[in-house]
């Protein structure tokens, strides 16, 4: 992973890796918010804004989020890294 001065992050990996896998979730209700939160964390490396948006995008009680296990794991991973 390389980040330039403009805040663009480049991921280098195998040619078969799908980078959209990490940036998206299946839940239509939370997909757009998750993508914005992911971009703040990984493309812009702006953890302060990501932290502020986390509370607006997702409820504090993770048990109330109606998403699949993989989606929940992705949300919790981003929230943990903030």
C-alpha positions as CSV (number, residue, x, y, z in Angstrom):
1,X,0.0,0.0,0.0
2,X,1.4,3.4,-1.0
3,X,0.0,6.8,-0.3
4,X,1.1,9.9,-2.3
5,X,1.1,13.5,-1.0
6,X,-2.3,14.2,-2.5
7,X,-3.9,11.5,-0.3
8,X,-4.3,8.9,-3.0
9,X,-3.7,5.4,-1.8
10,X,-2.5,2.7,-4.2
11,X,-3.0,-1.0,-3.3
12,X,-0.6,-3.4,-4.9
13,X,-1.5,-7.1,-4.8
14,X,-2.3,-10.1,-6.9
15,X,-3.9,-9.5,-10.2
16,X,-6.9,-11.5,-9.1
17,X,-7.7,-9.5,-6.0
18,X,-10.9,-7.5,-6.2
19,X,-10.3,-4.2,-4.4
20,X,-14.0,-3.4,-4.4
21,X,-14.6,-6.4,-2.1
22,X,-13.1,-4.5,0.9
23,X,-14.9,-1.2,0.0
24,X,-18.4,-2.5,-0.4
25,X,-21.0,-4.3,1.7
26,X,-24.1,-6.2,0.6
27,X,-26.6,-4.3,2.8
28,X,-28.3,-1.7,0.6
29,X,-29.3,0.3,3.7
30,X,-25.6,0.9,4.8
31,X,-23.6,0.4,1.5
32,X,-23.3,4.1,0.6
33,X,-22.4,5.2,4.1
34,X,-19.8,2.4,4.4
35,X,-18.1,3.3,1.2
36,X,-17.8,7.0,2.3
37,X,-16.4,5.9,5.7
38,X,-14.0,3.5,4.0
39,X,-12.8,6.2,1.7
40,X,-12.2,8.6,4.6
41,X,-10.1,6.0,6.4
42,X,-8.1,4.4,3.6
43,X,-8.0,6.8,0.7
44,X,-7.9,10.1,2.5
45,X,-6.4,8.8,5.8
46,X,-8.7,11.2,7.7
47,X,-9.4,9.3,10.9
48,X,-10.9,12.4,12.6
49,X,-13.6,12.8,10.0
50,X,-14.2,9.1,9.8
51,X,-14.7,9.0,13.6
52,X,-17.2,11.9,13.4
53,X,-19.1,10.2,10.6
54,X,-19.2,6.8,12.2
55,X,-21.8,7.9,14.7
56,X,-23.9,9.5,12.0
57,X,-23.7,6.5,9.7
58,X,-24.2,3.6,12.0
59,X,-26.0,3.0,15.3
60,X,-23.9,2.7,18.5
61,X,-25.6,-0.6,19.2
62,X,-24.1,-3.1,16.7
63,X,-26.8,-5.6,17.6
64,X,-29.4,-3.4,16.0
65,X,-27.6,-3.3,12.6
66,X,-29.5,-5.7,10.3
67,X,-26.6,-6.9,8.1
68,X,-24.9,-10.2,7.3
69,X,-21.9,-11.5,9.3
70,X,-19.4,-10.5,6.6
71,X,-20.8,-6.9,6.4
72,X,-20.8,-6.6,10.2
73,X,-17.2,-7.8,10.3
74,X,-16.2,-5.1,7.7
75,X,-18.1,-2.4,9.6
76,X,-16.5,-3.4,12.9
77,X,-13.0,-3.5,11.4
78,X,-13.3,0.0,10.0
79,X,-14.7,1.2,13.3
80,X,-12.0,-0.5,15.3
81,X,-9.2,1.1,13.2
82,X,-10.6,4.6,13.8
